[in-house]
């Protein structure tokens, strides 16, 4: 609820700090005293459009700060704050502040953290509900009527929302599967051609590297073939260097014992024979590895070209071609299995749709029955509020299927007829502001609404009425405020007498400067103000006595 309002340099208000409590608070004062300034100030801090005309003359800026206390933050409000990364400690107030400069620029803050004005507007719906002469929100806006009726009916809307979600999910899955099958069917011939081409080639993982290495070796063999042939002739035959070394080693072996140096020479020669033998083996192995087979080289180059051409065609690496084959096979398999899957998905979507319709139709029946009860409850409130010629009706209309949703099948709107024989029309079409406010009061009493904003404000709901009607209005306002907070700007002494707290708005001037002030009245002050409201400019003893009777009667 709203606990404090601090206003600085707004129009005629220089500095004002107001504390508010639970229950019904009334604000009174003579016409023109500045009640609208308070509402404009509150509207500014709740995100209304910034108007430089609100800045007090001679000042360069103005500000309004509103503090709200909650036993527990309403879930939608907590979600807004969480999305904006604003932390509110348990037990700490929620403080909104708006600064306005004389050039029309403004800044907004929540708990001293800079925020957008748009966030203030979003939060406002959960903080303050204002009903006045030109109200186009709250109960007047038909967008909220369905939720109000559901709360009145105690309807299980979550069940319908869950059924809708399951139905939509099933329909989405069916649509995606149909699209996939249709796309696959359209590409079936192309898929078959691709798969046939790949199957004929049968690419293997790692094949490109192996072919490239084989081709490179054969190309080297072709280049070195002449040199290898010459080396082969040098090392082969009885007159080859290796054969000569071996003959020399055998001869030296016979005379080596004759002298140590001959033995050493034999050892060196043996090592040379061994090294030469290893060289011969290496040359033979190299010749075999680098053998040049023109047909084999041509076959390797041809396959390598085909593999790379196919990889370019499918925009992948050669080693990824086996995976492409598997993908094409899977796509073709999905065409064959797709029809069976579609049948299952169609059955699931049909079942989910039937569940949704059953739950939504049950909700519809609940709404229709609750609408009749609400109409009867509102009708019982109209006569005491001098609206006995008026009629109220809750319209519950089934929507076409394309407009069904998580909310169910229905559109809900509150309609009224203010004169006998007149057609029913939306609440917003009422011409009289006083009638509109009283209709809203009757509706709120009938709804016994607990899910609205933390603070409710009625601006001159008693305009144009008095006596018993004003008493009825006061009694209903007090009833609404019994477990919450309601503020009423009023000209009616009967309404003012019902207030738990009473604020008097006054305007004063010293000849050069005009100021608006607000005072919290004590019991004596309340008696005097209500007496003034009863008698006018001159407060008479009779007016004071009547004020006492009003205060004693509540």
Backbone torsions as a table, in degrees:
resi	resn	phi	psi	omega
1	UNK	NA	161.4	177.9
2	UNK	-73.8	122.0	-178.3
3	UNK	-109.8	-25.3	-176.8
4	UNK	-154.4	140.9	176.4
5	UNK	-132.2	118.9	179.9
6	UNK	-115.1	121.6	-175.8
7	UNK	-119.5	133.0	177.9
8	UNK	-131.1	120.5	171.5
9	UNK	59.6	44.8	174.3
10	UNK	-105.5	111.0	178.5
11	UNK	51.5	-107.9	-177.1
12	UNK	-93.2	-1.6	-179.0
13	UNK	-95.8	118.5	178.6
14	UNK	-83.4	-51.7	177.1
15	UNK	-154.0	127.5	-177.0
16	UNK	-147.4	131.2	176.5
17	UNK	-126.2	119.0	-178.2
18	UNK	-119.9	135.3	174.6
19	UNK	-108.1	137.9	-178.6
20	UNK	-124.1	153.5	178.5
21	UNK	-127.9	-169.5	-179.7
22	UNK	-75.7	168.6	177.3
23	UNK	85.3	-161.4	-177.1
24	UNK	-92.0	120.8	173.6
25	UNK	-111.0	131.7	-178.9
26	UNK	-113.3	145.1	177.4
27	UNK	-122.2	122.6	-177.9
28	UNK	-128.3	170.7	178.9
29	UNK	157.4	164.3	-179.5
30	UNK	-67.0	155.5	177.9
31	UNK	-58.9	132.5	-179.7
32	UNK	87.8	2.1	-177.4
33	UNK	-72.4	-23.6	176.8
34	UNK	125.0	20.2	178.9
35	UNK	-61.3	-36.3	-179.8
36	UNK	-65.2	-27.0	179.5
37	UNK	-65.1	-40.0	177.9
38	UNK	-60.9	-45.4	-179.4
39	UNK	-67.8	-37.2	176.7
40	UNK	-64.3	-38.9	179.3
41	UNK	-64.2	-45.2	178.7
42	UNK	-64.2	-39.8	178.0
43	UNK	-62.0	-37.4	-179.9
44	UNK	-62.2	-46.6	-177.3
45	UNK	-73.0	-14.8	177.5
46	UNK	-97.5	11.3	171.2
47	UNK	101.7	8.9	177.0
48	UNK	-65.5	164.0	-178.4
49	UNK	-60.2	135.7	179.9
50	UNK	-76.4	129.7	179.1
51	UNK	-122.6	118.8	-177.6
52	UNK	-60.7	-20.5	178.4
53	UNK	-66.0	-13.3	178.1
54	UNK	-77.0	-19.7	-178.3
55	UNK	-72.8	129.3	-177.9
56	UNK	-57.7	138.5	-178.4
57	UNK	-55.9	133.1	179.3
58	UNK	88.0	-6.7	179.6
59	UNK	-104.5	152.3	-179.3
60	UNK	-94.7	-14.0	177.5
61	UNK	-158.1	161.9	178.4
62	UNK	-136.9	163.9	178.5
63	UNK	-151.9	152.8	174.4
64	UNK	-135.7	132.4	177.9
65	UNK	-124.6	129.3	178.6
66	UNK	-122.6	131.3	179.0
67	UNK	-111.2	137.1	180.0
68	UNK	-127.2	138.1	176.3
69	UNK	-117.0	142.4	179.9
70	UNK	-136.5	140.6	169.9
71	UNK	-64.4	-38.6	174.6
72	UNK	-153.2	133.0	-179.2
73	UNK	-60.2	132.4	173.0
74	UNK	-57.8	142.0	-174.9
75	UNK	-54.8	-45.4	-179.8
76	UNK	-63.4	-36.5	179.0
77	UNK	-69.5	-41.6	178.1
78	UNK	-61.7	-37.2	179.1
79	UNK	-66.1	-41.9	177.9
80	UNK	-61.0	-44.9	-179.3
81	UNK	-66.0	-38.5	179.6
82	UNK	-65.3	-41.4	178.8
83	UNK	-63.5	-30.0	179.7
84	UNK	-90.9	5.7	-179.8
85	UNK	58.2	41.3	177.5
86	UNK	-110.0	121.8	-178.9
87	UNK	-97.2	134.8	175.7
88	UNK	-123.8	110.9	179.8
89	UNK	-67.4	145.4	179.3
90	UNK	-60.0	129.8	-179.0
91	UNK	89.5	-11.2	179.1
92	UNK	-90.9	148.8	-179.3
93	UNK	-74.0	158.3	171.5
94	UNK	-98.9	118.9	-172.3
95	UNK	-115.5	119.3	176.1
96	UNK	-105.2	137.6	-179.7
97	UNK	-139.2	140.6	178.0
98	UNK	-133.3	126.8	176.1
99	UNK	-107.6	137.3	-178.4
100	UNK	-129.9	126.7	177.9
101	UNK	-93.9	161.9	-178.1
102	UNK	-64.2	-21.2	178.5
103	UNK	-86.5	4.6	176.5
104	UNK	93.9	-9.2	178.5
105	UNK	-75.9	146.3	-177.5
106	UNK	-140.4	160.1	175.1
107	UNK	-130.5	150.0	-179.3
108	UNK	-125.7	145.1	-178.8
109	UNK	-140.0	145.2	170.3
110	UNK	-127.6	118.6	-174.8
111	UNK	50.2	46.1	177.8
112	UNK	64.5	13.0	174.9
113	UNK	-104.4	127.7	-178.0
114	UNK	-63.8	132.7	-178.9
115	UNK	-138.0	172.4	175.7
116	UNK	-82.1	153.3	175.6
117	UNK	-63.2	-30.7	178.0
118	UNK	-59.4	-36.3	177.9
119	UNK	-65.5	-40.2	176.8
120	UNK	-58.2	-43.3	-179.7
121	UNK	-63.5	-39.9	178.7
122	UNK	-65.7	-39.4	-179.6
123	UNK	-70.4	-30.1	-174.5
124	UNK	-56.9	-36.8	-177.8
125	UNK	-61.5	-24.3	-179.0
126	UNK	-100.3	-3.2	-176.3
127	UNK	-107.9	-48.5	-174.7
128	UNK	-136.7	132.1	175.0
129	UNK	-113.9	115.6	-174.4
130	UNK	-109.4	126.9	176.2
131	UNK	-120.6	118.4	-177.9
132	UNK	-148.9	-161.5	-174.1
133	UNK	-62.6	-34.2	-175.1
134	UNK	-123.0	33.8	-177.4
135	UNK	-69.8	128.9	175.8
136	UNK	-125.4	19.7	-179.8
137	UNK	-122.4	-163.2	174.8
138	UNK	55.3	-130.3	-175.3
139	UNK	-69.7	-18.7	179.9
140	UNK	-73.7	-32.5	-175.4
141	UNK	-77.6	118.2	-177.3
142	UNK	-64.6	-15.8	-179.8
143	UNK	-63.4	-23.4	-180.0
144	UNK	-98.5	-1.8	-173.3
145	UNK	-68.3	-37.1	-178.9
146	UNK	-62.9	-43.6	179.9
147	UNK	-64.6	-37.7	178.4
148	UNK	-64.3	-43.5	179.0
149	UNK	-65.2	-39.5	179.8
150	UNK	-64.3	-38.3	177.6
151	UNK	-66.4	-40.4	178.6
152	UNK	-63.0	-38.3	-177.3
153	UNK	-80.7	-14.5	-173.4
154	UNK	65.3	35.4	-172.8
155	UNK	-74.3	146.2	177.3
156	UNK	-89.1	78.5	-178.2
157	UNK	-73.9	-25.1	-179.6
158	UNK	-63.1	-36.7	179.8
159	UNK	-62.4	-43.3	179.2
160	UNK	-67.2	-41.5	179.6
161	UNK	-61.4	-41.4	178.9
162	UNK	-66.1	-41.2	178.9
163	UNK	-64.5	-38.8	177.8
164	UNK	-63.3	-44.0	-179.6
165	UNK	-61.4	-43.0	179.3
166	UNK	-66.2	-39.1	179.3
167	UNK	-65.4	-45.5	179.2
168	UNK	-62.1	-41.2	179.8
169	UNK	-62.7	-42.4	179.7
170	UNK	-65.4	-41.5	178.6
171	UNK	-66.6	-38.7	178.1
172	UNK	-64.1	-43.3	178.9
173	UNK	-62.8	-40.3	178.3
174	UNK	-64.5	-44.0	179.7
175	UNK	-62.4	-42.8	179.2
176	UNK	-64.4	-40.6	179.7
177	UNK	-66.0	-42.1	177.9
178	UNK	-61.3	-43.8	-179.9
179	UNK	-63.3	-41.0	-179.8
180	UNK	-64.4	-43.1	-179.7
181	UNK	-66.7	-42.9	179.4
182	UNK	-63.0	-41.0	177.6
183	UNK	-64.9	-42.5	-180.0
184	UNK	-64.2	-40.8	179.2
185	UNK	-63.7	-40.3	179.3
186	UNK	-63.3	-29.5	-177.9
187	UNK	-100.4	8.9	-171.9
188	UNK	-61.0	-46.3	-179.5
189	UNK	-62.4	-41.0	179.4
190	UNK	-65.8	-40.0	178.3
191	UNK	-61.9	-42.5	179.0
192	UNK	-63.0	-41.2	179.4
193	UNK	-64.0	-44.4	178.8
194	UNK	-61.3	-46.0	-177.3
195	UNK	-65.5	-40.6	178.2
196	UNK	-60.8	-43.3	-179.5
197	UNK	-63.4	-44.4	-179.7
198	UNK	-69.5	-39.8	-179.9
199	UNK	-63.6	-38.9	178.7
200	UNK	-63.4	-35.2	-178.4
201	UNK	-84.3	-28.8	-179.7
202	UNK	47.2	63.8	179.6
203	UNK	-66.6	146.2	-180.0
204	UNK	-119.8	147.8	177.9
205	UNK	-63.9	133.5	178.8
206	UNK	82.1	0.1	-175.4
207	UNK	-67.7	-37.6	-177.7
208	UNK	-59.6	-44.7	-179.1
209	UNK	-64.1	-41.5	179.7
210	UNK	-65.4	-43.7	179.2
211	UNK	-64.6	-41.3	-179.3
212	UNK	-63.6	-39.6	-180.0
213	UNK	-68.4	-43.2	178.5
214	UNK	-61.4	-45.9	179.9
215	UNK	-61.3	-43.1	-179.6
216	UNK	-61.6	-41.2	179.6
217	UNK	-64.1	-43.3	-178.8
218	UNK	-68.2	-35.5	176.6
219	UNK	-64.7	-37.9	176.3
220	UNK	-65.2	-41.6	179.1
221	UNK	-61.0	-40.4	177.9
222	UNK	-62.1	-40.6	-178.5
223	UNK	-69.9	-35.9	-174.0
224	UNK	-98.5	5.1	-173.2
225	UNK	-59.0	-41.6	-179.9
226	UNK	-63.4	-46.4	179.8
227	UNK	-63.1	-41.5	-179.4
228	UNK	-65.2	-38.0	179.4
229	UNK	-64.4	-42.4	177.9
230	UNK	-62.1	-43.8	178.4
231	UNK	-62.7	-37.6	-179.7
232	UNK	-61.6	-42.0	179.2
233	UNK	-65.7	-35.3	179.6
234	UNK	-66.1	-41.5	-173.4
235	UNK	-87.9	-15.9	-178.5
236	UNK	-96.1	158.5	175.3
237	UNK	96.2	168.6	-176.9
238	UNK	-74.0	-18.9	179.5
239	UNK	-102.5	17.3	-179.9
240	UNK	-74.5	156.8	178.5
241	UNK	-53.5	-40.3	-178.5
242	UNK	-66.7	-39.7	178.2
243	UNK	-65.0	-39.4	179.4
244	UNK	-65.5	-40.3	178.1
245	UNK	-61.6	-41.2	-178.2
246	UNK	-67.4	-39.7	177.5
247	UNK	-62.8	-44.5	-179.6
248	UNK	-63.3	-38.3	-180.0
249	UNK	-65.3	-39.1	-179.7
250	UNK	-66.0	-42.0	-179.9
251	UNK	-66.8	-42.5	-179.6
252	UNK	-66.1	-30.8	-179.3
253	UNK	-62.5	-30.1	-178.2
254	UNK	-74.4	-29.0	-175.3
255	UNK	-108.6	-2.2	-177.2
256	UNK	-58.4	-33.7	-178.5
257	UNK	-67.2	-13.4	-175.0
258	UNK	-75.0	-19.8	-178.5
259	UNK	-159.1	141.2	-179.5
260	UNK	-57.4	-36.9	-178.4
261	UNK	-68.1	-32.3	176.2
262	UNK	-65.9	-36.8	178.0
263	UNK	-65.1	-41.5	178.0
264	UNK	-65.1	-40.0	178.2
265	UNK	-61.9	-38.9	178.4
266	UNK	-62.9	-42.1	179.4
267	UNK	-60.6	-43.5	179.5
268	UNK	-64.0	-39.6	-179.4
269	UNK	-66.7	-39.3	177.4
270	UNK	-60.4	-41.9	179.1
271	UNK	-63.7	-38.4	179.1
272	UNK	-63.8	-40.3	178.3
273	UNK	-61.5	-43.2	-179.5
274	UNK	-62.7	-47.8	-179.2
275	UNK	-62.2	-41.6	179.6
276	UNK	-64.7	-36.0	177.6
277	UNK	-64.8	-43.3	178.3
278	UNK	-62.9	-39.2	178.7
279	UNK	-62.8	-38.6	178.8
280	UNK	-63.5	-42.5	178.8
281	UNK	-62.4	-43.2	179.8
282	UNK	-62.7	-41.8	179.3
283	UNK	-63.6	-38.7	179.1
284	UNK	-65.4	-43.4	180.0
285	UNK	-64.7	-41.8	179.1
286	UNK	-63.6	-40.5	179.5
287	UNK	-62.9	-39.6	178.4
288	UNK	-68.1	-40.1	-179.0
289	UNK	-69.1	-34.9	-176.3
290	UNK	-99.5	24.8	179.6
291	UNK	-60.8	137.4	-175.5
292	UNK	-103.9	107.3	176.6
293	UNK	-112.8	102.5	-175.9
294	UNK	-54.1	-38.7	-179.2
295	UNK	-68.0	-43.3	178.9
296	UNK	-64.3	-39.9	178.4
297	UNK	-63.3	-42.8	179.7
298	UNK	-63.7	-40.0	179.5
299	UNK	-65.4	-41.8	179.8
300	UNK	-65.0	-43.3	179.9
301	UNK	-65.4	-39.7	-179.9
302	UNK	-63.4	-46.2	-179.2
303	UNK	-66.7	-39.5	179.3
304	UNK	-62.3	-40.3	178.3
305	UNK	-64.2	-43.8	-178.7
306	UNK	-64.0	-43.2	179.7
307	UNK	-62.3	-45.8	-178.3
308	UNK	-68.2	-36.8	177.2
309	UNK	-62.9	-41.2	179.7
310	UNK	-68.1	-36.3	178.2
311	UNK	-64.8	-41.3	177.4
312	UNK	-64.1	-37.9	179.9
313	UNK	-60.8	-39.6	-177.9
314	UNK	-99.0	8.6	175.5
315	UNK	54.0	53.5	179.3
316	UNK	-148.8	176.0	174.3
317	UNK	-80.6	157.5	-179.7
318	UNK	-58.9	-41.2	-179.4
319	UNK	-67.1	-12.6	179.2
320	UNK	-91.2	-4.8	-179.0
321	UNK	-62.1	-39.1	176.3
322	UNK	-59.3	-37.9	177.7
323	UNK	-66.4	-35.8	176.5
324	UNK	-61.1	-40.8	177.6
325	UNK	-59.3	-43.2	179.8
326	UNK	-65.0	-39.0	179.1
327	UNK	-63.3	-43.0	-179.5
328	UNK	-66.4	-39.8	177.4
329	UNK	-62.4	-42.5	-179.8
330	UNK	-63.8	-40.7	179.5
331	UNK	-63.7	-41.1	177.8
332	UNK	-67.8	-37.2	177.1
333	UNK	-64.6	-36.0	-179.0
334	UNK	-66.0	-28.9	177.0
335	UNK	-66.4	-42.2	-179.8
336	UNK	-69.0	-39.9	-179.1
337	UNK	-87.2	-9.5	-175.3
338	UNK	-64.1	-38.2	-178.6
339	UNK	-63.0	-42.1	178.9
340	UNK	-65.0	-40.5	178.3
341	UNK	-64.7	-40.3	178.5
342	UNK	-60.8	-40.4	179.0
343	UNK	-59.5	-43.7	-179.9
344	UNK	-66.5	-41.9	-179.9
345	UNK	-67.7	-37.3	177.3
346	UNK	-63.7	-40.7	178.5
347	UNK	-65.0	-40.9	179.9
348	UNK	-66.0	-41.9	179.2
349	UNK	-65.6	-39.6	178.8
350	UNK	-63.7	-43.2	179.2
351	UNK	-64.7	-43.6	179.4
352	UNK	-63.6	-39.5	177.9
353	UNK	-64.0	-39.1	178.6
354	UNK	-65.3	-40.5	178.0
355	UNK	-62.7	-43.6	-180.0
356	UNK	-62.3	-46.8	-179.3
357	UNK	-59.6	-42.3	-179.6
358	UNK	-62.7	-46.2	-179.8
359	UNK	-67.1	-41.1	-178.7
360	UNK	-68.2	-36.5	178.2
361	UNK	-68.8	-35.6	175.5
362	UNK	-65.0	-40.5	176.8
363	UNK	-64.3	-40.6	177.4
364	UNK	-58.6	-46.8	179.5
365	UNK	-61.9	-40.2	177.9
366	UNK	-62.4	-43.3	179.8
367	UNK	-64.0	-42.8	-179.4
368	UNK	-61.5	-44.3	179.5
369	UNK	-66.0	-42.1	179.6
370	UNK	-66.4	-34.7	179.0
371	UNK	-61.5	-40.9	178.0
372	UNK	-64.3	-41.4	178.6
373	UNK	-66.1	-40.0	179.7
374	UNK	-65.9	-41.4	178.2
375	UNK	-58.9	-42.0	-179.7
376	UNK	-67.1	-40.9	-179.9
377	UNK	-65.1	-43.1	179.4
378	UNK	-66.5	-40.3	179.5
379	UNK	-58.2	-35.8	178.9
380	UNK	-69.8	-17.6	179.9
381	UNK	-94.3	-14.6	-170.9
382	UNK	-74.0	-44.3	-176.0
383	UNK	-60.6	-47.0	178.8
384	UNK	-61.6	-20.5	-179.4
385	UNK	-98.0	19.3	179.0
386	UNK	60.0	39.3	175.6
387	UNK	-126.4	33.8	-173.9
388	UNK	-66.5	-21.3	177.7
389	UNK	-85.3	-9.1	-176.2
390	UNK	-87.8	157.7	176.3
391	UNK	-130.4	148.3	-179.0
392	UNK	-124.7	139.8	178.6
393	UNK	-143.7	135.8	174.5
394	UNK	-96.0	112.0	-178.5
395	UNK	-86.9	120.9	175.3
396	UNK	-116.6	108.8	-173.9
397	UNK	-117.8	129.8	176.3
398	UNK	-72.4	131.8	-178.6
399	UNK	-88.5	157.6	172.3
400	UNK	-64.6	156.4	-171.9
401	UNK	-56.3	-34.6	-178.3
402	UNK	-66.9	-11.9	179.0
403	UNK	-109.1	7.1	173.8
404	UNK	-66.3	159.0	-179.1
405	UNK	-166.2	-165.3	179.6
406	UNK	-62.8	-20.5	179.2
407	UNK	-81.1	-12.0	-178.3
408	UNK	111.8	-153.8	-173.2
409	UNK	-100.0	-3.9	-163.1
410	UNK	-113.2	151.1	162.4
411	UNK	-106.5	137.4	-178.1
412	UNK	-124.7	134.1	177.5
413	UNK	-149.0	140.2	176.7
414	UNK	-87.4	125.9	-177.7
415	UNK	-120.8	151.9	178.2
416	UNK	-138.5	157.9	170.2
417	UNK	-131.1	120.1	-173.5
418	UNK	-89.0	-15.9	-177.9
419	UNK	-131.9	148.2	179.2
420	UNK	-56.4	133.1	178.2
421	UNK	84.1	-11.7	-179.3
422	UNK	-77.6	149.5	178.7
423	UNK	-69.7	154.3	173.6
424	UNK	-72.4	143.4	-179.9
425	UNK	-143.8	161.8	178.9
426	UNK	-61.4	154.1	178.7
427	UNK	-52.6	-39.6	-175.3
428	UNK	-66.2	-14.5	-177.9
429	UNK	-84.8	-3.9	-179.6
430	UNK	-66.8	133.2	-177.9
431	UNK	-79.3	-38.2	-173.6
432	UNK	-84.7	123.6	178.0
433	UNK	-65.1	-37.1	179.0
434	UNK	-64.1	-42.7	177.2
435	UNK	-62.7	-41.7	-179.7
436	UNK	-59.6	-47.3	-178.9
437	UNK	-62.3	-40.0	-179.4
438	UNK	-70.3	-36.6	174.6
439	UNK	-61.4	-43.9	179.6
440	UNK	-62.5	-40.8	177.9
441	UNK	-62.4	-45.3	178.9
442	UNK	-60.6	-41.9	-178.7
443	UNK	-67.1	-41.9	179.8
444	UNK	-66.2	-38.6	177.9
445	UNK	-64.6	-43.5	-179.2
446	UNK	-65.6	-38.4	-179.3
447	UNK	-72.8	-27.1	-172.4
448	UNK	48.5	47.8	-169.4
449	UNK	-67.9	133.0	177.3
450	UNK	-113.5	-6.9	-172.4
451	UNK	-103.4	15.0	-178.1
452	UNK	-86.2	-157.6	-178.9
453	UNK	-71.1	163.2	-177.7
454	UNK	-67.4	-33.1	-178.1
455	UNK	-126.8	133.3	177.5
456	UNK	-112.1	135.3	177.8
457	UNK	-125.0	128.0	172.8
458	UNK	-110.4	123.0	-178.5
459	UNK	-101.9	105.3	176.2
460	UNK	54.5	49.6	177.2
461	UNK	-64.2	-23.5	-176.1
462	UNK	-93.6	13.7	-178.5
463	UNK	-58.9	127.3	174.5
464	UNK	81.0	8.0	178.6
465	UNK	-128.5	165.3	178.1
466	UNK	-161.3	-170.5	175.5
467	UNK	56.3	-129.4	-174.6
468	UNK	-64.7	-35.2	-179.4
469	UNK	-65.8	-44.5	178.3
470	UNK	-62.0	-39.2	177.3
471	UNK	-62.6	-41.0	178.7
472	UNK	-64.1	-38.8	177.9
473	UNK	-64.2	-46.6	180.0
474	UNK	-60.2	-42.4	-179.3
475	UNK	-62.7	-41.1	-179.1
476	UNK	-72.5	-36.4	175.9
477	UNK	-62.0	-44.1	179.6
478	UNK	-64.1	-36.6	179.4
479	UNK	-66.3	-43.2	178.5
480	UNK	-62.8	-34.5	-175.6
481	UNK	-86.3	-0.3	-171.4
482	UNK	-61.6	-33.6	179.8
483	UNK	-123.0	27.8	179.6
484	UNK	-156.8	-145.8	179.8
485	UNK	-134.9	128.6	178.1
486	UNK	-138.9	131.0	176.7
487	UNK	-113.7	136.2	-178.1
488	UNK	-129.8	122.5	169.8
489	UNK	-86.1	120.4	-169.4
490	UNK	-140.9	152.5	170.5
491	UNK	-112.2	5.3	-174.8
492	UNK	-99.9	123.9	176.9
493	UNK	-64.3	-31.5	178.8
494	UNK	-64.9	-38.9	177.3
495	UNK	-72.1	-44.0	-178.1
496	UNK	-59.3	-35.3	-178.0
497	UNK	-67.4	-20.1	-178.9
498	UNK	-82.1	-11.2	-173.9
499	UNK	-69.0	140.4	171.4
500	UNK	-76.4	-35.8	173.4
501	UNK	-126.7	149.5	-174.3
502	UNK	-133.7	123.2	179.1
503	UNK	-114.4	133.0	178.3
504	UNK	-109.1	127.5	179.2
505	UNK	-100.1	129.1	-177.4
506	UNK	-137.3	152.3	177.5
507	UNK	-119.0	134.6	-178.7
508	UNK	-133.9	159.6	179.7
509	UNK	-147.6	140.3	176.1
510	UNK	-102.0	15.7	-179.9
511	UNK	101.3	-26.1	179.6
512	UNK	-122.6	-33.2	-178.3
513	UNK	-123.6	133.3	177.7
514	UNK	-108.6	134.1	-178.0
515	UNK	-131.6	149.5	171.5
516	UNK	-108.4	134.9	178.9
517	UNK	-131.2	158.9	178.6
518	UNK	-131.3	130.5	-178.3
519	UNK	-123.7	137.6	172.8
520	UNK	-83.3	120.0	-172.8
521	UNK	-86.5	143.5	170.3
522	UNK	-88.3	-173.9	-175.7
523	UNK	-59.6	-43.6	179.7
524	UNK	-65.9	-41.0	179.0
525	UNK	-63.9	-39.2	178.3
526	UNK	-62.8	-44.1	180.0
527	UNK	-59.2	-43.2	-176.9
528	UNK	-67.7	-41.1	-178.7
529	UNK	-67.9	-42.8	179.0
530	UNK	-66.3	-36.6	175.8
531	UNK	-62.3	-41.2	178.0
532	UNK	-62.2	-40.5	179.8
533	UNK	-64.9	-29.7	179.8
534	UNK	-78.7	-38.2	-170.8
535	UNK	-106.8	-21.4	-178.0
536	UNK	103.1	-147.0	-173.6
537	UNK	-62.5	-41.9	-178.1
538	UNK	-99.3	118.8	-178.4
539	UNK	-86.6	119.9	-176.4
540	UNK	-100.9	159.6	175.2
541	UNK	-56.1	-37.9	179.1
542	UNK	-62.1	-38.9	179.1
543	UNK	-65.9	-39.8	179.3
544	UNK	-65.6	-38.8	178.6
545	UNK	-64.7	-40.8	177.8
546	UNK	-65.8	-37.7	177.1
547	UNK	-62.0	-41.4	178.2
548	UNK	-61.3	-41.2	-179.5
549	UNK	-65.0	-39.0	178.2
550	UNK	-63.9	-43.8	-178.0
551	UNK	-67.8	-35.9	-179.9
552	UNK	-73.2	-24.1	-174.7
553	UNK	-83.5	-4.3	-177.1
554	UNK	-101.2	NA	NA
